[in-house]
Amino acid sequence: MKTLKERLAYAMHTTGKNNQTELGRQAGAPQSSISKILRGNSETSRHTGKLAAALGVSADWLINGTGSIFGEANQTIQAIDVSKNVKVFDFNGFTGNHVSWFSTLPEHFRAYEIKGRTGISQAPAGAIVIVDPEELPASEDLVLILLKDTISVFRYHIGGDGKGYLSVDDSRVPLAPVSDLSSVLGPIVQVFIPELNK
C-alpha cells in the first residue's frame, strides 16, 4: 500500500473501526481530517499518529508505509481511546496529567487521587475519584472537599436548616458544618480503588 489513503482505509477495515466520527472521537482528531485522508485529498496529516494510536496499529506503518501494520511480531500495540481521558487535578488545580478511564465521561469531569486516609471506606488512600464540579451535592452523596493544602472525601448531608454537613463512616465523629460551599469540589460520581489493603 503506497498511499496514506490506502493504509488508513485498510487499518480501519482490519480493526473494525469503520465509523469516521467514532474514530475521530477516540483519536482526538476531527472527522473532517479522516475524511480528507480517505478521499485522497491529504497525503499527510498532523493527526496520523493519533489515528494510529486509536486504531492500535504501528504509527510508522500508517505514516510511512514501512514495517508491519501491527508492529513487531513479538509486541502487541494497544489501541488508545483519548475520549476516555480525564484531566487530573489536585489541591493546586490541573496537574497537566490525564488518566484513561473505563468509559467516556463528560469533558468537565475531573479526576483526583486520594493521597491520605479519608474516613470513608469507599474512598481509601490511593483511590482515584471522578468528580462532577458542575453538580451540586445531594444528601448522602460522597463529596470531595478542599481543606487547606489537601483534599479529602466526606459524606454530604443536608440538615433541616437547609445547610450542608459532612460526616465520615465512624458515627462517633460528629457532623461538621460546611462553612464555605466553595470548599466542596463536587459530588463523586465514580471511584477506582487500584489496590485494597489487607
N, C-alpha and C positions, 0 to 999 in steps of 0.2 A: 504494500500500500504506500503510494508515493505522496499523497496529499493529506493534510490535516483533516479535511472534509471526510475522506475515506476512513481514516483511523478513528475519528470521533464517532462516526456512524457505526463502525464495526464494534467499538468498545461499548457503545450504548446498547447495541443489539446483544452482544455477548454477555453483558452483565444484567440485562433485563431492565435497564433504566432508560426506557424509551420516551418518557414524558419530559419534554424540554423544560417546562415550568418547574416540575418537581426536582429535576437535576439542578437547575439554576438555584433553587432554594437550598438544596443540600450543599452546593458548592459555594454559595455566597456570590454568585455571578448572575448578571442579568440574562433573562431568557433570550433577549434580542441578540446577545453575543453568540449564544449557542446556535440560534437560527442563522446568523450570518456565516458562521463556520460551515454549517450543514448545507447551506446554499452555495458554498464555494466563494462567497464574497470576502472572506477573510482567511488568509493563509497563516496568519499569526494572531495571537490574542494574549493579552496580559492575564486572562483568566484560565489559560490552558492548564497550568499547574494545579489550580484549584479543581478544575474539572477532572483531572487525572486522580486527584485525591478522593473526590466524591465517588468516582467510578471504581476505585480500588485497583487502578491499573498503573503501570510504570509511566511516570511523567516523561522520562527520556524517550520512551516508545511513542507516546502520544504527541509530544512536541517535535521530535526529530525523526521519528520512524526507525530508531535504532534499538536493538535488543528485542526482548520478548514483551508481549503485551502485559504479562503478569510478573515481569522482572526475572530474577534468577530462579532457577528451579528449586533451590533449597530454602527460599524465603517466600512468605505469603505477604502480599500487600493488603493492608487493612483499609477498607473504604472509610472515609471521614465525612460525616454529615455536619457541616458547620451550623446548620439551622438549629442544632441541638446544643450549641454552645451558650452558656450563661455567664455573664460578667461576674467576676469575684470581687467582693467588697470586704473591707474591714472597717475599724472604727475611724480611720482617716479618709475613707471613700474608696473609689475604684482603684484596685491594685494594679491594673494593666493586664491581669490574667483572666483566663476563661476556664471553665470546667465543662466538659462534654457530658450532657445529661442523658437520661434514658429516653426522653421524648422531647418533642418540640414544645417550648414554653413561650409565652408572650415575651416580647423583647424587653419590657420594663421590669421583668422579674430579676431578682438579684440572688447570688449565692454567697453564703458566708460559711467559713469554717469555724466551728466552735472550739476554742483553744483550751478552755478550762471547764471545771465541773459547773453544772448549771442548777442542780437540784431537781431537774426534770428528767426522769428516766428515759423518755422518748428522744432526748437530745443530749447524749453524753458528750464528753470531751472527744474531739476528733470527728464528730458528725459534721456533715455538710447540710446546711438547711437552705431551702429556697423560700424567699420572702417576696410577697407582693406589696411593694411600698405604696401602691395607689389604693389599696383596700383598707378600710377601717376595721379594726378587730371587733369580733363579736364575743359575747360571753363564752367562756370555756376554750377560746382559741389559744394555741401556743403562739406567743409573740416574741420577736427579737427586740431587745432593749439595749440602748446605748447608755452605758454607765461610765462616765469619765473617759478613761483610756481603754475600755474593754466593751465587749458585747456579751450578752447572756440571754438565756431563754427562760421565760416565765409563762404561767398560765394567766390569761386575762379574764377579769370578771367585771361585770357592770353592776354597781351597787344600786340599791333602791333610790339613792340620791342622784343617779344618772352618771356618777363619776366612775373612773376606771380604777381597778385594784389589781395587784399582782400577787400570785402565790406560787409556791413550789409544791412538790409532791408530799413533803413532810407536813402533816396537818398541825403539828405543834408550832410551826412558824406562822406568825400572824400575817394577815393580808397587809400589803404595803400599798398606800395610795399612789396613783400616778400623778405626780405633781406637775410634770411637763409632758404634754402629749407628743411633743416633737422628739422625745426620747424613745418613743415607740417607732421602730423602724418599719414595722408592718407585721401582719399575721404570717405565720409559717405555713406554707401550703404543701411542702414535701420535705422529707428528711431522708438522708442516706447515711447509714452507720457503716463505715468501712470495716470495723473490727470490734466485736463485742469483747469486753474484758471479762475474764472468767474468775 
